[in-house]
Amino acid sequence: MSRSFLAFRSISADGGVRWVVVDAGTYALHPQATAYLASLRSRGCSANTERAYAGRVALYLTYCRDRGVDWAAPQFVELAGLQRWLITEPLPARGRRPPLEPRFRSPGTANAAMTVVSGFLRFGAVHGWVTPETVAVLSEPKQLFHLPPGYDPGESGQFRSVEAAAFRFALTDPGYQDLSSEQIAAMIVLAGRARDRFLIALLACTGLRIGEALGLRRGDMHLLASSRLLGCGTDGPHLHVRRRTDNPNGALAKSRRSRIVPVTVDLVALYADYQYERDVAGPVAAESEMVFVNLFRAPLGRAMSYPNAKDLFDRLARAAAQPFRPHMLRHSAATAWLRSGVDRDVVQRLLGHISPLSMERYRHVDDTETRQAVERVQALREHP
């Protein structure tokens, strides 16, 4: 498949990161795609989200051009063909050596791409680039038989019928993976460097999202017994999670509401080790206001980026021969809090969730708990 369109990273006049879609032959901007990406920025989406969307829009435009499809007026059959193509077309080889076996997108990845395509077409319809007939084929009515917790179907069930995506593979929910405290401790040892040990421990201790961690500034770290000299009335070591749109690495806290998260003494000690490592690296790294910075690659002292963090977690996953992703640590923190009896409202506040419905994904029942339940009932029967 040719690369008719490309997602391109650009730097605006104010130094901010912007993503655009360009024609691979002429490098001319695709105006509609670029406007769609600009709308994501206006809604406060992170640069990482914008990058992912730019790649998926460029992929859609390339697919349409290669097949002579009008991107603004695709037919149902053409969109269904795109959906199927996403999982049957081998992915490009990474690096110079071809893979031993071809790689393919998963149905979940295809669903994510189709979601972006649908959003792009709906955005185009608002601006008159896409016809209402095209938008009409993007969804279909669906009857809800199993309602999610807290969902109100209406007095006569009128809200049981909803509009669902027409181009979406049915997936088996794999659940969320969490890590035991022993696995987390092993990963911290495996990381080696003080910065990386602190990042892993921070995510496991606080349940922060990776974007929230990478967006931390040194002024957010209130790690003394009292922070009153800093103008903060919260006692004990803690950190402040704040949403900022001007982080040099594009990191963005998902929640618009700031929150305070307590931290442990052990985490404070790991932070002190990391500060020593920064000082040894030189004044450029030591003086940066961002908490996580480059210490082992150029440019030294630059804010650590999403790709840097992904490389770290991918390396550790390969070394440990097990999955290891930043969100697994967030999930592990939430699961550990809930299993230890922490009130759900407290956990919701620690994680920065607005809706209590977001908490449903975190509570797992493991084999130990099911065995304890069976044995408890048996004991009551034998000793009523």
C-alpha positions as CSV (number, residue, x, y, z in Angstrom):
1,M,0.0,0.0,0.0
2,S,1.3,3.4,-0.9
3,R,1.8,6.2,1.6
4,S,-0.5,8.7,0.0
5,F,-1.1,10.6,3.2
6,L,1.1,11.0,6.3
7,A,0.6,12.2,9.8
8,F,3.1,14.9,10.3
9,R,4.4,16.5,13.5
10,S,4.8,20.2,13.4
11,I,5.9,23.0,15.8
12,S,3.7,26.1,16.0
13,A,5.1,29.6,16.4
14,D,4.5,29.4,20.2
15,G,6.6,26.2,20.4
16,G,3.6,23.9,20.9
17,V,3.4,20.5,19.2
18,R,0.7,20.2,16.5
19,W,-0.2,17.2,14.3
20,V,-1.4,17.6,10.7
21,V,-2.1,15.3,7.8
22,V,-0.2,16.0,4.6
23,D,0.0,14.6,1.0
24,A,3.1,12.4,0.9
25,G,3.9,13.5,-2.6
26,T,3.5,17.3,-2.3
27,Y,3.5,17.8,1.5
28,A,0.4,19.9,1.0
29,L,-1.9,20.0,4.1
30,H,-5.1,18.1,3.9
31,P,-7.4,21.0,5.1
32,Q,-10.3,19.0,6.4
33,A,-8.1,16.5,8.3
34,T,-6.0,19.2,9.7
35,A,-9.2,21.1,10.8
36,Y,-10.4,17.9,12.5
37,L,-7.1,17.6,14.5
38,A,-7.3,21.3,15.4
39,S,-10.8,20.5,16.9
40,L,-9.2,17.9,19.1
41,R,-6.8,20.5,20.5
42,S,-9.7,22.9,21.1
43,R,-11.4,20.2,23.2
44,G,-8.2,19.8,25.3
45,C,-7.1,16.4,24.0
46,S,-3.4,15.6,24.6
47,A,-0.8,15.6,21.9
48,N,-0.5,11.9,22.2
49,T,-4.2,11.5,21.4
50,E,-3.8,13.9,18.5
51,R,-0.9,11.9,17.1
52,A,-2.9,8.7,17.2
53,Y,-5.9,10.3,15.5
54,A,-3.7,11.9,12.9
55,G,-2.2,8.5,11.9
56,R,-5.7,6.9,11.7
57,V,-7.1,9.7,9.5
58,A,-4.1,9.5,7.2
59,L,-4.6,5.8,6.9
60,Y,-8.2,6.3,6.0
61,L,-7.4,8.9,3.4
62,T,-4.7,6.7,1.9
63,Y,-7.1,3.7,1.7
64,C,-9.7,5.8,-0.1
65,R,-7.2,7.3,-2.6
66,D,-5.7,3.9,-3.4
67,R,-9.2,2.5,-4.2
68,G,-10.7,5.5,-5.9
69,V,-13.2,6.1,-3.0
70,D,-14.4,9.6,-2.3
71,W,-13.4,10.0,1.3
72,A,-16.2,12.4,1.9
73,A,-18.9,10.1,0.5
74,P,-18.0,6.4,1.2
75,Q,-20.8,3.9,0.8
76,F,-21.7,1.3,3.4
77,V,-20.0,-1.5,1.4
78,E,-16.8,0.6,1.1
79,L,-16.7,1.3,4.9
80,A,-17.3,-2.4,5.6
81,G,-14.4,-3.2,3.2
82,L,-12.2,-0.8,5.2
83,Q,-13.1,-2.5,8.4
84,R,-12.2,-5.9,7.0
85,W,-9.0,-4.6,5.4
86,L,-7.8,-3.3,8.7
87,I,-7.5,-6.8,10.2
88,T,-6.4,-8.6,7.0
89,E,-3.7,-6.3,5.6
90,P,-0.3,-7.1,7.1
91,L,1.4,-4.3,9.0
92,P,4.5,-2.7,7.6
93,A,7.8,-4.3,8.7
94,R,9.6,-2.6,11.6
95,G,13.3,-1.7,10.9
96,R,15.3,-3.1,8.0
97,R,14.7,-6.8,8.6
98,P,11.4,-8.3,7.5
99,P,9.5,-10.1,10.3
100,L,9.6,-13.9,10.4
101,E,5.8,-13.9,10.4
102,P,3.5,-11.1,9.2
103,R,1.9,-8.9,11.9
104,F,-1.8,-7.9,11.7
105,R,-4.0,-5.4,13.5
106,S,-6.2,-6.8,16.2
107,P,-10.0,-6.3,16.0
108,G,-9.7,-3.9,19.0
109,T,-7.2,-1.8,17.0
110,A,-9.4,-1.9,14.0
111,N,-12.3,-0.7,16.2
112,A,-10.2,2.2,17.4
113,A,-9.4,3.2,13.8
114,M,-13.1,3.0,12.7
115,T,-14.1,5.1,15.7
116,V,-11.7,7.8,14.5
117,V,-13.0,7.5,10.9
118,S,-16.6,7.9,12.1
119,G,-15.6,10.9,14.2
120,F,-13.8,12.5,11.2
121,L,-16.8,12.0,8.9
122,R,-19.3,13.3,11.5
123,F,-17.1,16.4,12.0
124,G,-17.1,16.8,8.2
125,A,-20.9,16.6,8.1
126,V,-21.1,19.5,10.6
127,H,-19.0,21.7,8.2
128,G,-20.8,20.6,5.1
129,W,-18.0,18.4,3.6
130,V,-19.8,15.1,4.2
131,T,-23.4,14.4,3.3
132,P,-26.0,13.4,6.0
133,E,-26.5,10.2,4.0
134,T,-23.0,9.1,4.8
135,V,-23.4,9.9,8.5
136,A,-26.6,7.8,8.6
137,V,-24.7,4.6,7.8
138,L,-22.2,5.1,10.7
139,S,-24.6,3.9,13.4
140,E,-27.5,1.6,13.9
141,P,-30.2,1.2,16.6
142,K,-29.4,-1.3,19.4
143,Q,-31.6,-2.6,22.2
144,L,-30.0,-2.7,25.6
145,F,-30.9,-6.0,27.4
146,H,-28.2,-5.8,30.0
147,L,-28.0,-2.3,31.5
148,P,-24.8,-1.0,32.9
149,P,-24.8,-0.1,36.6
150,G,-26.6,3.2,37.2
151,Y,-28.2,3.4,33.8
152,D,-31.8,4.7,33.8
153,P,-33.9,3.0,31.1
154,G,-36.8,5.4,31.6
155,E,-40.2,4.6,33.0
156,S,-41.4,2.8,29.9
157,G,-38.0,1.6,28.8
158,Q,-37.7,4.3,26.2
159,F,-34.0,4.7,26.8
160,R,-33.2,1.0,26.2
161,S,-32.8,1.8,22.5
162,V,-29.5,3.5,21.6
163,E,-27.4,4.3,18.6
164,A,-24.5,1.9,18.3
165,A,-21.5,2.0,15.9
166,A,-22.3,0.1,12.7
167,F,-18.6,-0.8,12.0
168,R,-17.3,-2.5,15.1
169,F,-16.1,-6.0,15.7
170,A,-17.6,-7.8,18.7
171,L,-14.9,-8.4,21.2
172,T,-14.6,-10.7,24.2
173,D,-13.8,-8.6,27.2
174,P,-10.3,-9.6,28.2
175,G,-10.6,-7.9,31.6
176,Y,-7.9,-5.6,33.1
177,Q,-4.6,-7.0,34.2
178,D,-3.2,-6.1,37.5
179,L,0.2,-6.9,39.1
180,S,1.0,-8.4,42.5
181,S,3.1,-6.4,44.9
182,E,5.9,-9.0,44.3
183,Q,5.7,-8.4,40.5
184,I,5.9,-4.7,40.9
185,A,8.8,-5.0,43.3
186,A,10.6,-7.2,40.8
187,M,10.0,-4.6,38.0
188,I,11.4,-1.9,40.2
189,V,14.6,-3.9,40.7
190,L,14.8,-4.7,37.1
191,A,14.6,-1.1,36.0
192,G,18.0,-0.3,37.4
193,R,18.1,3.4,37.1
194,A,16.8,5.6,39.9
195,R,14.5,7.7,37.6
196,D,12.9,4.6,36.2
197,R,12.5,3.0,39.6
198,F,10.8,6.1,40.9
199,L,8.5,6.3,37.9
200,I,7.3,2.7,38.4
201,A,6.9,3.1,42.1
202,L,5.1,6.4,41.7
203,L,2.5,4.9,39.3
204,A,2.0,1.9,41.6
205,C,1.7,3.9,44.8
206,T,-0.6,6.7,43.5
207,G,-2.5,5.2,40.6
208,L,-1.6,8.1,38.4
209,R,-2.1,7.9,34.7
210,I,1.2,8.0,32.7
211,G,0.2,11.4,31.2
212,E,-0.3,12.8,34.7
213,A,3.1,11.5,35.9
214,L,5.0,12.9,32.9
215,G,3.2,16.2,33.4
216,L,4.4,16.6,37.0
217,R,6.6,19.6,37.9
218,R,8.9,19.8,40.8
219,G,6.6,22.3,42.5
220,D,3.9,19.7,42.5
221,M,6.0,17.4,44.8
222,H,5.2,18.3,48.4
223,L,7.2,15.6,50.2
224,L,7.9,17.1,53.6
225,A,5.9,16.4,56.7
226,S,4.4,19.9,56.4
227,S,4.1,22.0,53.3
228,R,2.8,25.2,55.0
229,L,6.0,27.0,53.9
230,L,4.9,26.3,50.4
231,G,1.5,27.7,51.0
232,C,-0.2,24.3,51.1
233,G,-2.3,23.3,54.1
234,T,-2.2,19.5,53.4
235,D,-0.2,17.6,56.0
236,G,2.1,14.7,55.2
237,P,4.0,14.0,51.9
238,H,1.8,14.3,48.9
239,L,1.7,15.5,45.3
240,H,-0.6,17.7,43.3
241,V,-2.0,16.5,40.0
242,R,-2.8,19.5,37.8
243,R,-4.0,19.7,34.2
244,R,-1.7,21.9,32.1
245,T,-1.8,22.5,28.4
246,D,1.7,24.0,28.1
247,N,3.8,21.0,29.1
248,P,6.8,20.8,26.8
249,N,6.4,17.1,26.3
250,G,2.7,17.4,25.5
251,A,1.7,15.4,28.6
252,L,-1.8,16.1,29.8
253,A,-3.8,15.1,32.8
254,K,-7.1,13.6,31.6
255,S,-9.2,15.0,34.4
256,R,-9.8,18.8,34.4
257,R,-10.1,18.7,38.1
258,S,-6.9,19.1,40.2
259,R,-6.4,16.6,43.0
260,I,-4.0,15.8,45.9
261,V,-2.6,12.3,46.2
262,P,-0.8,11.2,49.4
263,V,2.5,9.3,48.9
264,T,4.5,6.9,51.1
265,V,7.8,7.4,52.9
266,D,9.3,4.7,50.7
267,L,8.4,6.7,47.6
268,V,10.0,9.9,49.1
269,A,13.2,7.9,49.5
270,L,13.1,6.8,45.8
271,Y,12.6,10.4,44.8
272,A,15.7,11.4,46.7
273,D,17.7,8.8,44.9
274,Y,16.4,10.1,41.6
275,Q,17.3,13.7,42.6
276,Y,20.9,12.6,43.2
277,E,20.9,10.9,39.8
278,R,19.8,14.1,38.2
279,D,22.4,16.2,39.9
280,V,25.1,13.8,38.7
281,A,23.9,14.1,35.1
282,G,24.7,17.8,35.1
283,P,23.1,21.2,35.6
284,V,20.9,21.1,32.6
285,A,19.1,18.0,33.9
286,A,19.2,19.1,37.5
287,E,17.6,22.5,36.9
288,S,14.6,21.5,34.7
289,E,11.3,22.2,36.3
290,M,9.8,18.9,35.0
291,V,10.0,15.9,37.3
292,F,10.8,13.3,34.6
293,V,13.5,14.3,32.2
294,N,16.0,12.7,29.8
295,L,19.1,11.6,31.6
296,F,20.5,9.0,29.3
297,R,19.8,10.3,25.8
298,A,20.0,13.7,24.0
299,P,18.7,16.3,24.5
300,L,19.7,16.0,28.1
301,G,17.2,17.6,30.5
302,R,14.3,17.6,28.1
303,A,11.0,16.5,29.5
304,M,10.5,12.8,29.2
305,S,8.0,12.0,26.5
306,Y,5.3,9.3,25.9
307,P,7.5,7.4,23.5
308,N,10.4,7.4,26.0
309,A,8.1,5.9,28.7
310,K,6.8,3.3,26.2
311,D,10.3,2.3,25.3
312,L,11.1,1.8,29.0
313,F,8.0,-0.3,29.7
314,D,8.5,-2.4,26.6
315,R,12.1,-3.1,27.5
316,L,11.1,-4.2,31.0
317,A,8.3,-6.4,29.6
318,R,10.7,-8.2,27.3
319,A,13.3,-8.6,30.1
320,A,10.6,-10.0,32.5
321,A,8.8,-12.0,29.7
322,Q,5.4,-10.7,30.9
323,P,3.1,-7.8,29.9
324,F,4.0,-4.6,31.6
325,R,2.2,-1.3,30.7
326,P,1.8,1.9,32.7
327,H,-2.0,1.5,33.1
328,M,-1.5,-1.9,34.7
329,L,0.1,-0.1,37.7
330,R,-2.9,2.3,37.9
331,H,-5.2,-0.7,37.8
332,S,-3.1,-2.6,40.4
333,A,-3.2,0.4,42.8
334,A,-7.0,0.7,42.5
335,T,-7.6,-3.1,42.9
336,A,-5.3,-3.2,46.0
337,W,-7.1,-0.3,47.6
338,L,-10.5,-1.9,47.0
339,R,-9.4,-5.3,48.3
340,S,-8.0,-3.8,51.5
341,G,-11.4,-2.3,52.2
342,V,-10.8,1.4,51.2
343,D,-14.2,3.0,50.5
344,R,-15.0,3.3,46.8
345,D,-15.6,7.1,47.1
346,V,-12.0,7.5,48.4
347,V,-10.6,5.3,45.6
348,Q,-12.6,7.3,43.1
349,R,-11.1,10.5,44.4
350,L,-7.6,9.2,44.5
351,L,-7.9,8.1,40.8
352,G,-9.5,11.4,39.7
353,H,-12.6,9.8,38.3
354,I,-15.6,12.1,38.0
355,S,-18.2,9.3,37.6
356,P,-18.6,6.4,40.0
357,L,-19.4,4.2,37.0
358,S,-15.7,4.4,36.1
359,M,-14.9,2.4,39.2
360,E,-16.6,-0.8,37.8
361,R,-13.6,-1.8,35.8
362,Y,-11.2,-2.0,38.8
363,R,-12.7,-4.5,41.2
364,H,-11.6,-8.1,40.5
365,V,-12.5,-11.2,42.3
366,D,-9.5,-13.6,42.4
367,D,-9.2,-17.3,43.1
368,T,-8.3,-16.8,46.8
369,E,-11.5,-14.8,47.4
370,T,-13.8,-17.3,45.7
371,R,-12.2,-20.1,47.7
372,Q,-12.6,-18.2,51.0
373,A,-16.3,-17.6,50.1
374,V,-17.0,-21.3,49.5
375,E,-15.1,-22.3,52.7
376,R,-16.9,-19.7,54.7
377,V,-20.3,-21.1,53.7
378,Q,-19.2,-24.6,54.4
379,A,-18.0,-23.6,57.9
380,L,-21.3,-22.0,58.6
381,R,-23.1,-25.2,57.6
382,E,-20.9,-27.4,59.8
383,H,-21.0,-25.1,62.7
384,P,-24.4,-23.2,62.5
